Amino acid sequence: MPKPHAPSWYAATANESPARPPLAGNVEADVCIVGAGYTGLITAIHLAERGYKVVVLEAERVGWGASGRNGGQLITGYNKPVDTLKRWVGEDDARHLWEMSEEAKGIVAGLVDRFDIDCDLRWGYLLAGIKPRHMDELRLWQEELQGLGYDRTRLIPREEIRSLVDSPTYVGGLVDEGSGQLHPLNYAIGLGRAAESLGVVIHEESKVTRVDTGAEPWAQTDRGRVRAKFLVLAGNAYLGGLVPKLRQRIMPVATYMIATEVLGENLATSLIPPGYAVADVNFVLNYFRRSKDHRMLFGGGVSYSGLDRPDLKRSLRSTMIKVFPQLRDAAVDFCWGGHVAITMNRTPHLGRISDTTLFAQGYSGHGVALTAVCGRILAEAVAGQAERFDVFARIPHAPFPGPGPLKTPALVLAMMWYRLRDLL
Ligand SMILES: Cc1cc2nc3c(=O)[nH]c(=O)nc-3n(C[C@H](O)[C@H](O)[C@H](O)COP(=O)(O)OP(=O)(O)OC[C@H]3O[C@@H](n4cnc5c(N)ncnc54)[C@H](O)[C@@H]3O)c2cc1C
């Protein structure tokens, strides 16, 4: 009997995913990957295609972490404008980073197509402005994208916005036809099957408790050990303290979603007629979309303390009703949360622990798309072609302020400031 997925609407509508036996005994591989989320699975797929023998160790189940619980929004670019990236890494690297972020969306589409992954992938995305100044921000974002040769966006004035999202909250927006949405857990389950079809071995319920990242690396679980030529650490926000050096560079932030009861096709369609995935432009943002079975999937609300907020379902529901008063009588059938890993500068953190051990983490809310290209370039780096990996590795990442227990209060203060700024 397979262990259930983490409870959510996604788990309730998950495609079949076979139970994989835990690791038992000693195993040899070319590459051992820790974590079966998008990063680990996509890296495994690209390595297997290059002929590597790959073993993936997953503490729980395929897609257990953020990959099986997220908002499913497949978003263009990074959490930061390319102009900001230029300041950190220079013009050339920033250009490469932009190109790789575009490549990422193509890789997702290609994987879904090639491996026939049933995950409701659809295109079209709306970034919605709440205050008039947001329209200036969206205009600047559009100009930047156009400067990069990206012409798939359209500014939406106040008069038109309600035909796209029937809410009194928004003053306009930016449609991006090149961003999209998918069922995140079914995408992860499909990636797991794809990896196995190429010969990758996945062990579930196999938590790695110790690693050796030296010249002959290994990963240890309570019942076995994998010796390999390379380790790839893909545990992201769920990796915990396995490698303390990685933990310092990310902050796991809890974020939440609800799914309403089935609303019926007419009501659901009237809320977002074109069926776009929608997010607002606040720093602590709300994001939402319609599900295939005509519910509202609504995400937002964060906790920096590592503790779930007790009034979660009620508070997220009341946020949703502010956006869509039409849903005041709709019951909420599902409520769940997960951990998203953010970095100080909100760009992904890739690098090497040693010559034999690579990692990727901290996609800062853009991992549905970016994990695809990061998985590919992790595989390239293992194969000795590290030029693209090194573009990412050159992004400077500061540790979060405050040692140990002070880290969270410092972040909470910083986030309160941003929240206050959103409200003002
Ligand atoms: C509620 C929520 C909403 C989000 N919405 C969006 C969105 O709309 N768009 C977007 O782009 N991004 C979104 N994100 C972020 C996105 O989900 C992540 O960036 C992405 O899934 C990261 O994938 P990953 O494979 O790196 O990590 P994960 O999916 O977290 O996978 C890591 C895996 O490693 C395993 N693991 C950890 N430690 C060990 C160990 N010691 N041994 C074995 N296994 C281990 C975990 O069990 C887990 O399965 C959201 C995240 C959350 C939580």
The ligand as an SDF file (V2000), in Angstrom:
LIG
                    3D

 53 58  0  0  0  0  0  0  0  0999 V2000
    2.2670   26.3940   -1.4430 C   0  0  0  0  0  0  0  0  0  0  0  0
    3.3430   26.6510   -2.4810 C   0  0  0  0  0  0  0  0  0  0  0  0
    3.0190   27.3630   -3.6250 C   0  0  0  0  0  0  0  0  0  0  0  0
    3.9840   27.5660   -4.6100 C   0  0  0  0  0  0  0  0  0  0  0  0
    3.5910   28.1240   -5.7790 N   0  0  0  0  0  0  0  0  0  0  0  0
    4.4760   28.2010   -6.8060 C   0  0  0  0  0  0  0  0  0  0  0  0
    4.0360   28.6380   -8.0800 C   0  0  0  0  0  0  0  0  0  0  0  0
    2.8500   28.8800   -8.3120 O   0  0  0  0  0  0  0  0  0  0  0  0
    4.9680   28.7720   -9.0770 N   0  0  0  0  0  0  0  0  0  0  0  0
    6.2890   28.4540   -8.8770 C   0  0  0  0  0  0  0  0  0  0  0  0
    7.0850   28.5860   -9.8090 O   0  0  0  0  0  0  0  0  0  0  0  0
    6.7170   27.9940   -7.6770 N   0  0  0  0  0  0  0  0  0  0  0  0
    5.8420   27.8320   -6.6620 C   0  0  0  0  0  0  0  0  0  0  0  0
    6.2530   27.3010   -5.4610 N   0  0  0  0  0  0  0  0  0  0  0  0
    7.6570   26.8420   -5.3400 C   0  0  0  0  0  0  0  0  0  0  0  0
    7.9030   25.5230   -6.1030 C   0  0  0  0  0  0  0  0  0  0  0  0
    6.9530   24.5800   -5.7070 O   0  0  0  0  0  0  0  0  0  0  0  0
    9.3360   25.0430   -5.7920 C   0  0  0  0  0  0  0  0  0  0  0  0
   10.2570   26.0170   -6.2150 O   0  0  0  0  0  0  0  0  0  0  0  0
    9.7010   23.7330   -6.5020 C   0  0  0  0  0  0  0  0  0  0  0  0
    8.7030   22.7630   -6.3480 O   0  0  0  0  0  0  0  0  0  0  0  0
   11.0270   23.2190   -5.9420 C   0  0  0  0  0  0  0  0  0  0  0  0
   11.2500   21.9060   -6.3850 O   0  0  0  0  0  0  0  0  0  0  0  0
   12.4230   21.0810   -5.7260 P   0  0  0  0  0  0  0  0  0  0  0  0
   12.4500   19.7800   -6.4160 O   0  0  0  0  0  0  0  0  0  0  0  0
   13.6690   21.8700   -5.7420 O   0  0  0  0  0  0  0  0  0  0  0  0
   12.0140   20.9150   -4.1930 O   0  0  0  0  0  0  0  0  0  0  0  0
   10.8560   20.0180   -3.5560 P   0  0  0  0  0  0  0  0  0  0  0  0
    9.7350   19.8260   -4.4530 O   0  0  0  0  0  0  0  0  0  0  0  0
   10.5780   20.5840   -2.2010 O   0  0  0  0  0  0  0  0  0  0  0  0
   11.5240   18.5920   -3.3980 O   0  0  0  0  0  0  0  0  0  0  0  0
   12.4940   18.2840   -2.4410 C   0  0  0  0  0  0  0  0  0  0  0  0
   12.3280   16.8200   -2.0730 C   0  0  0  0  0  0  0  0  0  0  0  0
   13.4640   16.3960   -1.3320 O   0  0  0  0  0  0  0  0  0  0  0  0
   13.0540   15.5000   -0.3580 C   0  0  0  0  0  0  0  0  0  0  0  0
   14.0750   15.4760    0.6960 N   0  0  0  0  0  0  0  0  0  0  0  0
   14.4710   16.4990    1.4740 C   0  0  0  0  0  0  0  0  0  0  0  0
   15.4330   16.1030    2.3230 N   0  0  0  0  0  0  0  0  0  0  0  0
   15.6680   14.7940    2.0430 C   0  0  0  0  0  0  0  0  0  0  0  0
   16.5360   13.8310    2.6110 C   0  0  0  0  0  0  0  0  0  0  0  0
   17.3590   14.1190    3.6150 N   0  0  0  0  0  0  0  0  0  0  0  0
   16.5230   12.5750    2.0870 N   0  0  0  0  0  0  0  0  0  0  0  0
   15.6910   12.2590    1.0340 C   0  0  0  0  0  0  0  0  0  0  0  0
   14.8250   13.1500    0.5040 N   0  0  0  0  0  0  0  0  0  0  0  0
   14.8180   14.4040    0.9960 C   0  0  0  0  0  0  0  0  0  0  0  0
   11.7100   16.0500    0.1070 C   0  0  0  0  0  0  0  0  0  0  0  0
   10.9120   15.0650    0.7430 O   0  0  0  0  0  0  0  0  0  0  0  0
   11.1170   16.5590   -1.1910 C   0  0  0  0  0  0  0  0  0  0  0  0
   10.2700   15.6000   -1.8090 O   0  0  0  0  0  0  0  0  0  0  0  0
    5.3260   27.1050   -4.4310 C   0  0  0  0  0  0  0  0  0  0  0  0
    5.6510   26.4150   -3.2580 C   0  0  0  0  0  0  0  0  0  0  0  0
    4.6790   26.1720   -2.2930 C   0  0  0  0  0  0  0  0  0  0  0  0
    5.0510   25.4050   -1.0750 C   0  0  0  0  0  0  0  0  0  0  0  0
  1  2  1  0
  2  3  1  0
  2 52  2  0
  3  4  2  0
  4  5  1  0
  4 50  1  0
  5  6  2  0
  6  7  1  0
  6 13  1  0
  7  8  2  0
  7  9  1  0
  9 10  1  0
 10 11  2  0
 10 12  1  0
 12 13  2  0
 13 14  1  0
 14 15  1  0
 14 50  1  0
 15 16  1  0
 16 17  1  0
 16 18  1  0
 18 19  1  0
 18 20  1  0
 20 21  1  0
 20 22  1  0
 22 23  1  0
 23 24  1  0
 24 25  2  0
 24 26  1  0
 24 27  1  0
 27 28  1  0
 28 29  2  0
 28 30  1  0
 28 31  1  0
 31 32  1  0
 32 33  1  0
 33 34  1  0
 33 48  1  0
 34 35  1  0
 35 36  1  0
 35 46  1  0
 36 37  1  0
 36 45  1  0
 37 38  2  0
 38 39  1  0
 39 40  1  0
 39 45  2  0
 40 41  1  0
 40 42  2  0
 42 43  1  0
 43 44  2  0
 44 45  1  0
 46 47  1  0
 46 48  1  0
 48 49  1  0
 50 51  2  0
 51 52  1  0
 52 53  1  0
M  END
$$$$
